[in-house]
Structure formats: structure tokens, C-alpha cells
Amino acid sequence: MLSALQGVGIGGTAFVAAVIIAFILSLFNAMTFSELSLMFPHAGTLGTYTEKAIGHFPAILAVYAGYVVVGVLGIPAEMFLVDAILNELLPGVFPPMLIPFVILIALTITNVLGTDVFAKVQNFFALILVCALITIGLTAVTGIAQPYPVLESSALTWDLEKALSIDTIGLISLAMWMFVGVEFICPMVNEVKKPERDIPRAMMLSLCVMLGIYTFFIWGHPST
């Protein structure tokens, strides 16, 4: 959500073009991961496939860059974001960083109890997140909740020239964050009846659904 709002605020049409390019690159990424999961049909991740392809040390680097660094830097940022949103919605109700710590402790406990418990909790919250994104996007696009505000000036420029400019390249990496995570479908290769059909289809459909959701989200942003 932050990537989408920040990107469209910075680039306007250029970010929309960046999202399309990022979506195409993500499709190639999904094709690669689905093929690797079918070549090595067990619960593998980025480290597993990198180790099979080019060795142990590159696999360690891949896991560190792909998961450890993202976890170390991403989770604190998300916790601070939760605290900031709660302070805006309910100022002074909760002590600083109380709710983020409660969330962190709850997720830690579910991990300790086992992957099955954590998976159910994660699926539940993922469903809530997707429904919230769809609701926000449709509400913003249709203006059903409140009339659109009249903006005297806007940094957004919806023109083809900017979409084709060099600025688009710098926004692709930001747009890629909107499509990360489809590789987590690969460990399910042993749990589906027809993995050669279901794994690639699930990854492609996930990317298409996220593109649709974020398209409405970005489209509604200038109006809100």
C-alpha cells in the first residue's frame, strides 16, 4: 500500500507504466519459480533453488538478501506504521508502540505453537487485507463514501510523455514490492493434486488479482 501511494504520488502516469512493467517481470519470475518447483518437487524456497543451481554460498547470500534483510528492515517499519496509523485514528488512546508489540508477541506465539496455527492466522489476516484493499479501491474510484475533494493543484500528471520517460525506470523497483511473495506458493507442490497445472496457475492468478486490486487502489488515489 505504501509503495502504491508513494509511487503514484511521485510519478503519476510514470508509476502506472512502472507497475505494468513490474507485473510483466513478476510473471517471468513466477514462471521461473514454478518451473524450479516442478523440477525439484519438495518444499523448497529461494535458498533451495539457488543451491541447486549455483551452489551453497550463493544460496546463503540469496536467503540473506531475500528474507533476512527484508525481515529485519521491513517488520520494524510496518510496526511503526501501525503505531502511526493508530495515533492518527485514536490519538492518546494507546501508549506508544503498545499495539505493535502485542501484534509481534501474538505472531511469535503462533510461530512457536506451530506452522499450522500460524498459517491459519496468516490466511485469515491476508483475507482481511485483500478485502480491505478491494473496498478502499472501489470506494475511492466510485466516490460512494463521500464526494471527491476539489484539488486546486496536484503533483500528479497523467500524460503519456511522462509515462515513457526515464523516470519510469526508477519506479519499477518500487512497483515490484506490490507483487512480491508469489514464490511462497512453491512449497505447496506436494500438497496439490496436479502441481504441474495448479502451481503455475495459482502464481499467475495471484499476480493478476493483485494487479487488479492495486490498479483500483492507484486509480482512486488522486481522487482521495
C-alpha positions as CSV (number, residue, x, y, z in Angstrom):
1,M,0.0,0.0,0.0
2,L,2.8,2.4,0.8
3,S,4.6,1.6,-2.4
4,A,1.5,2.2,-4.4
5,L,0.6,5.5,-2.8
6,Q,4.2,6.8,-2.7
7,G,4.8,5.7,-6.3
8,V,1.7,7.3,-7.8
9,G,2.4,10.5,-5.8
10,I,5.9,10.7,-7.2
11,G,5.4,9.6,-10.7
12,G,1.8,9.8,-11.7
13,T,1.4,8.1,-15.1
14,A,5.1,7.1,-15.0
15,F,4.3,4.9,-12.0
16,V,1.4,3.3,-13.7
17,A,3.7,2.3,-16.6
18,A,6.2,1.1,-13.9
19,V,3.5,-1.1,-12.4
20,I,2.8,-2.7,-15.8
21,I,6.5,-3.4,-16.4
22,A,6.8,-4.8,-12.8
23,F,3.8,-7.0,-13.4
24,I,5.4,-8.4,-16.6
25,L,8.7,-9.0,-14.8
26,S,6.8,-10.7,-11.9
27,L,5.2,-13.0,-14.5
28,F,8.6,-14.1,-15.7
29,N,9.7,-14.6,-12.0
30,A,6.6,-16.7,-11.4
31,M,7.3,-18.8,-14.5
32,T,10.9,-19.4,-13.2
33,F,9.9,-20.4,-9.7
34,S,7.0,-22.6,-10.9
35,E,9.4,-24.5,-13.2
36,L,12.0,-24.8,-10.4
37,S,9.4,-26.2,-8.0
38,L,8.4,-28.8,-10.6
39,M,12.0,-29.7,-11.3
40,F,12.6,-30.2,-7.5
41,P,9.2,-31.3,-6.2
42,H,9.7,-30.7,-2.5
43,A,9.0,-27.8,-0.1
44,G,11.8,-25.6,-1.5
45,T,12.3,-21.8,-1.3
46,L,14.7,-19.3,-2.8
47,G,17.7,-20.8,-1.0
48,T,16.8,-24.3,-2.1
49,Y,16.7,-23.4,-5.8
50,T,19.8,-21.2,-5.7
51,E,21.7,-24.0,-4.0
52,K,20.7,-26.5,-6.7
53,A,21.6,-24.0,-9.5
54,I,24.8,-22.3,-8.4
55,G,25.9,-23.7,-5.0
56,H,25.8,-23.2,-1.3
57,F,27.4,-19.8,-0.8
58,P,25.2,-18.0,-3.4
59,A,22.2,-19.7,-1.7
60,I,23.2,-18.2,1.7
61,L,23.5,-14.8,0.1
62,A,20.2,-15.2,-1.6
63,V,18.4,-16.1,1.6
64,Y,20.1,-13.3,3.5
65,A,19.2,-10.7,0.9
66,G,15.7,-12.1,0.1
67,Y,14.5,-12.9,3.6
68,V,16.7,-11.8,6.4
69,V,17.3,-8.2,5.3
70,V,13.7,-7.8,4.4
71,G,12.6,-9.2,7.7
72,V,15.0,-7.1,9.7
73,L,14.2,-3.8,7.9
74,G,10.6,-4.4,6.9
75,I,9.0,-5.6,10.1
76,P,10.1,-2.6,12.3
77,A,8.9,-0.2,9.5
78,E,5.5,-2.0,9.5
79,M,5.3,-1.8,13.3
80,F,6.0,1.9,13.3
81,L,3.4,2.3,10.6
82,V,0.7,0.5,12.7
83,D,1.6,2.8,15.6
84,A,1.4,5.9,13.5
85,I,-2.0,5.0,12.0
86,L,-3.4,4.2,15.4
87,N,-2.2,7.5,16.8
88,E,-4.0,9.3,13.9
89,L,-7.2,7.3,14.3
90,L,-7.3,7.1,18.1
91,P,-4.9,9.8,19.4
92,G,-3.9,9.2,23.0
93,V,-5.9,6.0,23.5
94,F,-3.0,3.6,23.4
95,P,0.6,4.0,24.8
96,P,3.3,4.4,22.1
97,M,4.2,1.1,20.5
98,L,1.9,-1.0,22.7
99,I,-0.3,-2.4,19.9
100,P,2.7,-3.2,17.6
101,F,4.4,-5.1,20.5
102,V,1.1,-7.0,21.2
103,I,0.9,-8.0,17.5
104,L,4.6,-9.1,17.5
105,I,4.1,-11.2,20.6
106,A,0.9,-12.8,19.2
107,L,2.7,-13.7,15.9
108,T,5.7,-15.1,17.9
109,I,3.4,-17.3,20.0
110,T,1.6,-18.6,16.9
111,N,5.0,-19.5,15.3
112,V,6.1,-21.3,18.5
113,L,2.8,-23.3,18.6
114,G,3.5,-24.5,15.0
115,T,3.3,-23.7,11.4
116,D,-0.3,-24.9,11.0
117,V,-1.6,-22.4,13.6
118,F,0.5,-19.6,12.1
119,A,-0.7,-20.5,8.6
120,K,-4.4,-20.3,9.6
121,V,-3.8,-16.9,11.3
122,Q,-1.9,-15.6,8.3
123,N,-4.5,-16.7,5.9
124,F,-7.2,-15.0,7.9
125,F,-5.4,-11.7,8.0
126,A,-4.4,-12.0,4.4
127,L,-8.1,-12.4,3.5
128,I,-8.9,-9.3,5.6
129,L,-6.2,-7.3,3.9
130,V,-7.3,-8.3,0.4
131,C,-11.0,-7.4,1.2
132,A,-9.9,-4.1,2.7
133,L,-7.8,-3.2,-0.4
134,I,-10.7,-4.0,-2.7
135,T,-13.1,-2.0,-0.6
136,I,-10.8,1.0,-0.4
137,G,-10.1,0.9,-4.1
138,L,-13.7,0.6,-5.2
139,T,-14.8,3.3,-2.7
140,A,-12.1,5.7,-3.9
141,V,-12.9,5.1,-7.6
142,T,-16.7,5.3,-7.3
143,G,-16.8,8.1,-4.6
144,I,-19.6,6.2,-2.9
145,A,-18.5,7.1,0.6
146,Q,-18.0,10.9,0.1
147,P,-17.8,13.4,-2.7
148,Y,-14.4,13.9,-4.3
149,P,-12.5,16.8,-2.8
150,V,-11.7,19.7,-5.2
151,L,-7.9,19.9,-5.5
152,E,-6.5,23.3,-6.5
153,S,-3.2,21.8,-7.6
154,S,-1.8,18.4,-7.8
155,A,1.7,16.9,-8.3
156,L,0.1,14.1,-10.4
157,T,0.5,14.3,-14.2
158,W,-1.4,11.9,-16.2
159,D,0.3,12.2,-19.6
160,L,1.8,9.7,-21.9
161,E,5.1,11.7,-22.2
162,K,6.0,11.2,-18.6
163,A,4.9,7.5,-18.7
164,L,7.5,6.9,-21.4
165,S,10.2,9.0,-19.7
166,I,13.4,7.8,-18.0
167,D,11.6,8.3,-14.6
168,T,9.7,5.1,-15.1
169,I,12.8,3.0,-14.7
170,G,13.5,4.3,-11.2
171,L,9.9,3.5,-10.2
172,I,10.0,-0.1,-11.3
173,S,11.8,-1.3,-8.2
174,L,9.2,0.4,-6.1
175,A,6.4,-1.2,-8.1
176,M,8.0,-4.6,-7.7
177,W,7.2,-4.6,-4.0
178,M,3.5,-4.8,-4.9
179,F,4.0,-8.2,-6.4
180,V,6.4,-10.0,-4.1
181,G,5.5,-13.2,-2.3
182,V,4.1,-15.4,-5.1
183,E,7.1,-17.8,-4.6
184,F,5.6,-18.9,-1.3
185,I,3.2,-20.9,-3.4
186,C,6.0,-23.2,-4.4
187,P,6.3,-25.2,-1.1
188,M,2.8,-26.4,-1.7
189,V,4.0,-28.5,-4.6
190,N,3.5,-31.8,-2.7
191,E,0.1,-30.7,-1.3
192,V,-1.8,-30.3,-4.6
193,K,-3.2,-33.0,-6.8
194,K,-1.8,-31.7,-10.1
195,P,1.2,-29.5,-9.3
196,E,2.2,-29.1,-13.0
197,R,-1.1,-27.3,-13.5
198,D,-2.0,-25.8,-10.2
199,I,1.3,-24.2,-9.1
200,P,1.8,-22.1,-12.3
201,R,-1.9,-21.3,-12.4
202,A,-2.0,-20.2,-8.8
203,M,1.0,-17.9,-9.2
204,M,-0.3,-16.3,-12.4
205,L,-3.8,-15.8,-11.0
206,S,-2.3,-14.3,-7.8
207,L,-0.4,-11.7,-9.8
208,C,-3.4,-10.9,-12.0
209,V,-5.6,-10.4,-8.9
210,M,-3.0,-8.2,-7.2
211,L,-2.7,-6.1,-10.4
212,G,-6.4,-5.6,-10.5
213,I,-6.6,-4.7,-6.8
214,Y,-3.7,-2.2,-6.9
215,T,-5.0,-0.7,-10.2
216,F,-8.2,0.4,-8.5
217,F,-6.2,1.5,-5.4
218,I,-3.9,3.7,-7.5
219,W,-6.7,4.9,-9.7
220,G,-8.6,6.1,-6.7
221,H,-5.7,7.7,-5.0
222,P,-5.8,11.1,-6.9
223,S,-9.4,11.4,-6.0
224,T,-8.9,10.8,-2.3
